[in-house]
Amino acid sequence: MPKLIDGEQRKIDIMKKSLQIFTDRGFDNTSMQTIADGCGLSRTNLYNYFQNKEDIYSFVVHFAYEQLRASVHHIEDEKLSPLTCIKKTIRMSLSTAYRLRHIIVVILEHSLKHKREMEKMPDGGNVLSDEEKGLLEQNCEMQQFFERKLREGITVNELIPHNSSSMAKILHSLISSCIIQFSLSSHLSYEADLESIMMLLDEIRNSPEPAVL
């Protein structure tokens, strides 16, 4: 008896195959027929799951967002110190992004293409796509999370006083830069960058006063 596959799993399977095709051929040079052939489906059957390749792209972005959120959403609920919570969140974010790096490449290329197209418009490219709005929202959430935890660390005397807003922005920028680099260069890992970020965080750890002899 053939194995039954539910609709959501079938969409994920189509997405994974589509990503390979987008990477090999480029998004603009890929047709729904090409995707259907790659998935072993008729084009009519493919339309049962996705209306067009933009619909597939939206699913790709949503899938990546949910994977990233799922990897870190539980960390804040754990009984961890603020600094440990920040470090674990960064480690999990980079680990998950590295696993999704092929998706991130497609997202980056598509976002740049959209930006170039919008720059040709009379408003100078001020219109964000739904995917870009989602990315901006996620970026803001992570930066706000870092700032909140940094402030908590200062409050409980785990961290030395510092500009938590600026530090949160720096952490987020470092993580984003790291993700872009290892997504675009297949031979790069994130471990060295992760170690450097951890060292930066250790610099603001509030060391106990030395004992007086």
C-alpha positions in Angstrom: 0.0 0.0 0.0 1.5 3.4 -1.0 2.5 5.7 1.8 0.1 8.5 2.4 1.5 12.0 2.6 -0.5 14.9 4.1 -0.9 18.2 2.3 1.5 20.1 4.5 4.3 17.5 4.2 3.8 17.5 0.4 4.2 21.3 0.3 7.4 20.9 2.3 8.7 18.3 -0.1 7.9 20.5 -3.0 9.6 23.5 -1.3 12.8 21.5 -0.8 12.9 20.4 -4.4 12.1 24.0 -5.5 15.0 25.4 -3.5 17.4 23.1 -5.3 16.0 24.3 -8.7 16.0 28.0 -7.6 19.6 27.6 -6.6 20.7 25.8 -9.8 18.7 27.8 -12.3 17.8 31.1 -10.5 14.4 32.1 -9.5 13.6 34.1 -12.6 14.6 31.2 -14.9 12.5 28.7 -13.1 8.9 27.9 -14.3 6.2 26.0 -12.6 6.6 23.3 -15.2 10.3 23.0 -14.3 9.3 22.6 -10.6 6.6 20.1 -11.5 9.0 18.0 -13.5 11.6 18.1 -10.7 9.0 17.0 -8.2 7.6 14.2 -10.4 4.2 15.9 -10.5 2.0 17.1 -13.3 1.7 20.9 -13.5 -2.0 20.5 -12.7 -1.2 18.6 -9.5 1.4 21.2 -8.5 -1.2 23.9 -8.7 -3.2 22.0 -6.1 -0.5 23.1 -3.6 0.8 26.4 -4.9 -0.7 29.0 -7.2 2.7 30.1 -8.7 6.4 30.2 -7.8 5.9 33.4 -5.8 3.5 31.4 -3.6 6.2 28.8 -3.2 8.7 31.5 -2.3 6.3 32.9 0.4 6.0 29.4 1.8 9.8 29.1 1.9 10.1 32.4 3.8 7.4 31.4 6.3 9.0 28.0 6.8 12.3 29.6 7.6 10.8 32.1 10.0 9.0 29.3 11.9 12.0 27.1 12.0 14.1 30.0 13.5 11.4 30.9 16.0 10.9 27.3 17.1 14.6 26.9 17.7 14.7 29.7 20.3 11.2 30.3 21.6 11.5 28.0 24.5 14.8 29.3 25.8 13.4 32.3 27.6 11.1 30.0 29.5 14.1 28.1 30.9 15.5 29.0 34.3 18.7 30.6 32.9 20.6 33.7 33.9 20.2 36.6 31.4 23.7 36.2 29.9 23.3 32.4 29.6 19.9 33.0 27.9 21.5 35.4 25.4 24.4 33.0 24.6 22.1 30.0 24.1 19.8 32.0 21.9 22.7 33.2 19.7 24.1 29.6 19.5 20.7 28.2 18.5 20.0 31.0 16.0 23.3 30.5 14.2 23.0 26.7 14.3 19.4 26.8 12.8 20.4 29.5 10.2 23.4 27.3 9.2 21.0 24.4 8.6 18.7 26.6 6.6 21.5 28.4 4.7 20.3 27.2 1.3 16.9 28.8 2.0 18.6 32.0 3.2 20.5 32.3 -0.1 17.2 32.2 -2.0 15.7 34.7 0.3 18.6 37.1 0.0 18.7 36.9 -3.8 15.0 37.4 -4.1 15.0 40.3 -1.6 17.8 42.1 -3.5 15.9 41.6 -6.8 12.8 43.1 -5.3 14.7 46.0 -3.9 16.2 46.8 -7.3 12.8 46.7 -8.9 11.3 48.9 -6.3 14.1 51.5 -6.7 12.9 52.0 -10.2 9.5 53.0 -9.0 8.5 56.7 -8.5 8.4 56.3 -4.7 12.1 55.3 -4.7 11.5 51.8 -3.4 9.7 52.5 -0.2 7.2 49.6 -0.6 8.2 46.5 1.3 7.1 43.0 0.3 5.2 40.9 2.8 8.3 38.8 3.2 10.5 41.8 3.8 8.0 43.1 6.4 8.2 39.7 8.1 12.0 39.8 8.1 12.0 43.3 9.6 9.5 42.3 12.3 11.7 39.3 13.2 14.8 41.4 13.3 13.1 43.9 15.6 11.9 41.1 17.9 15.4 39.6 18.3 17.0 43.0 18.9 14.3 43.8 21.5 14.9 40.4 23.1 18.6 41.1 23.5 18.0 44.5 24.9 15.6 43.2 27.5 17.9 40.4 28.6 20.9 42.8 28.7 19.0 45.1 31.0 18.0 42.2 33.2 21.6 41.2 33.4 22.5 44.7 34.6 19.7 44.7 37.1 20.8 41.4 38.7 24.4 42.5 38.6 25.4 39.8 36.2 26.6 42.3 33.6 28.4 45.6 34.1 26.5 48.8 33.3 26.5 49.5 29.6 24.3 50.9 26.8 22.0 47.9 26.4 20.3 49.3 23.3 23.6 49.8 21.5 24.9 46.4 22.5 21.7 44.7 21.4 22.1 46.4 18.0 25.7 45.3 17.8 24.9 41.7 18.7 22.1 41.5 16.1 24.4 43.0 13.4 27.1 40.5 14.1 24.7 37.6 13.9 23.2 38.9 10.7 26.6 39.4 9.1 27.7 35.9 10.2 24.5 34.3 8.7 25.0 36.1 5.4 28.7 35.1 5.1 28.2 31.4 5.7 25.1 31.3 3.5 27.0 32.7 0.6 30.2 30.8 1.1 29.7 27.0 1.4 33.1 26.4 2.9 32.6 28.7 5.9 31.3 27.6 9.3 30.0 29.8 12.1 32.0 28.4 15.0 34.8 30.9 14.9 32.3 33.8 14.7 30.3 32.3 17.5 33.3 32.1 19.7 34.1 35.8 19.0 30.6 36.8 19.9 30.8 34.8 23.1 34.1 36.6 24.0 32.4 39.9 23.4 29.6 39.0 25.8 32.2 37.8 28.4 33.7 41.3 28.3 30.6 42.8 29.8 30.2 40.0 32.4 30.4 41.5 35.9 33.4 39.7 37.5 33.3 39.4 41.3 35.5 41.7 43.2 38.9 40.1 44.1 39.2 38.9 47.6 41.1 41.3 50.0 44.0 39.5 51.6 
